[in-house]
Amino acid sequence: DLVFSIEARLRASANTGPSSLTKKELSILSEWQVVCHRSRHFNEELIAHQERIGGVEIDLLFRGRNASAHWSLIEVKSRSDDLWDYGPAVSNRQKQRYLRVLSLLKERFKAQIDAQIAVVCHNERRYLDPEIRYFELGESLY
């Protein structure tokens, strides 16, 4: 419901002038946009959202809808500026926690699971039409 409230406010702002979002709202909107993107373009279904596994909260976990049924663990990062104007999206400590969770998930589901970072860029307040880029968890963003 919160996502739809945020989206309605942003659509209304087209007539009333620019609207800004809190950090939490931007995070929720970004996660929702990644879910929609993965569903449409990767033919995946959402299995878990903001679930705690091994003491770590994961943002999104998807499973492919096709016969191969691949899995994807996604950490979502929101940006309101240029994608490349910042340091690492995920700290080394956070990477280590995610790799530990990845191991637990592989054991639980007996499946190959990819770990990725989704960077959602809302530069120039393009809240409803963001740029979304995916990186492997161990990949440098530079």
Phi, psi and omega in degrees: 000321180298321179300316182292326176295317178297313181297317179298318179297319180292320178295321178294329182292345176299330179264330187261353182111168185305143177241148176241155182246151173288167179300318180295316178298318179296321179296313180297315179299316181297317179298317179298319180294323177293319178301313179298317181296313181295322180294315182285313190264340182244358180054048180245156175244145180285126179257320181215145178223126180048050179258142178269125178226125180058032179081006182239132176276123176265145180285300186218141173229126182241156171230138179295148180272352183269183184298327182288335177046054175291159180240149178222125174260121187238126170260123184260131175237132180259140177229138175253001178235192182298138183306326188263001184268045178199171180283198182303138181291329182230128180291161178300322179297317179293322176301316180298319178296318180293323178294325176294316177296320179302317178297316178298318181292320178298320179290318182295315186262355181050049183217159173282129182233127176272142176248123182226159172252129173256118177258118182255115186258118178251041182296151183057031178055038176276064185296322185268354179221065184281164170266129180241125177234144181246141178226145173294148185305321182275355184283139174283145179271009179249000000 
